[in-house]
Amino acid sequence: MAPSTITVTLPQLAKMIDHSLLHPTMTDADILSGLQIARDNHVATACVKPYLIPLAKDALAGSDVLVCPVIGFPHGNSTTEIKVAEATAAAQAGGAEIDMVVNVGKVLGGDWEYVTDEIRRVNEAVVANQAILKVIFENDYLQAEHIIRLCEICTRLGVAFVKTSTGYGFVKREDGAYNYKGATVRDLKLMRATAGEKVQVKAAGGVRTLDDLLHVMSLGVTRIGATATVAILEDARKRGIGYEPVEVSFRPMEEDGEMGGY
């Protein structure tokens, strides 16, 4: 596909990034190293597991980087009561943005009353504690009709963000291997088209390059989840993106193309 262009600044790119520190094998030392990356690069948030909120809060104190804990992560199978309690505790501990995984089985089963009630209760708990909610759909498991319905529910409930994936929603392929697509162009267009104007869209799961980031920006995405923060921002500097707006070109993905790996 022919290159496209977009006008951006380096701070604008940095504030689109939730730096992801969610792999289950990460030690406290790994987390501290990742939090320093988040701090040095002035990203939007550092995305952490709930037990790490105190560590992240201390490490990011005095910076412009917020703490973003995940709830019901990665499979969304906790009861609604547990998700509400976990989200409340996370917000009260210092989580400014909360990323919560929906109950995928209930979505696929069409139990929209359950799904709506769960999102409503978690969102109310988060907002009551001066935080905002991002609702993770895990699009690899869903069809277009599920994504549309979830966007409609989140819009009606006043959720801050809808989000594509956890980065851990592995699906068994025809060859028997497990993999995932994560954020695809097709799904991001669908989410932006069906979520309300006040609901932002977060692309997570495979946004690994500057071209990926610039492309999803052009689709109306305002936040990404990424582990490749350093590589993305270093490439931005190499391509002349600084503190003043500059027009840059990027190579768009195919309509149903994968963004890569998380």
Stockholm file with secondary structure:
# STOCKHOLM 1.0

chainA/1-262         MAPSTITVTLPQLAKMIDHSLLHPTMTDADILSGLQIARDNHVATACVKPYLIPLAKDALAGSDVLVCPVIGFPHGNSTTEIKVAEATAAAQAGGAEIDMVVNVGKVLGGDWEYVTDEIRRVNEAVVANQAILKVIFENDYLQAEHIIRLCEICTRLGVAFVKTSTGYGFVKREDGAYNYKGATVRDLKLMRATAGEKVQVKAAGGVRTLDDLLHVMSLGVTRIGATATVAILEDARKRGIGYEPVEVSFRPMEEDGEMGGY
#=GR chainA/1-262 SS CCCEEEEECHHHHHTTEEEEECCTTCCHHHHHHHHHHHHHHTCSEEEECGGGHHHHHHHTTTSSCEEEEEESTTTCCSCHHHHHHHHHHHHHHTCSEEEEECCHHHHHTTCHHHHHHHHHHHHHHHHHTTCEEEEECCGGGCCHHHHHHHHHHHHHHTCSEEECCCSCCCEECTTSCEECCCSBHHHHHHHHHHSCTTSEEEEESSCCSHHHHHHHHHTTCCEEEESCHHHHHHHHHHTTCCSSCEEEEECCCCTTCBCCCC
#=GC SS_cons         CCCEEEEECHHHHHTTEEEEECCTTCCHHHHHHHHHHHHHHTCSEEEECGGGHHHHHHHTTTSSCEEEEEESTTTCCSCHHHHHHHHHHHHHHTCSEEEEECCHHHHHTTCHHHHHHHHHHHHHHHHHTTCEEEEECCGGGCCHHHHHHHHHHHHHHTCSEEECCCSCCCEECTTSCEECCCSBHHHHHHHHHHSCTTSEEEEESSCCSHHHHHHHHHTTCCEEEESCHHHHHHHHHHTTCCSSCEEEEECCCCTTCBCCCC
//
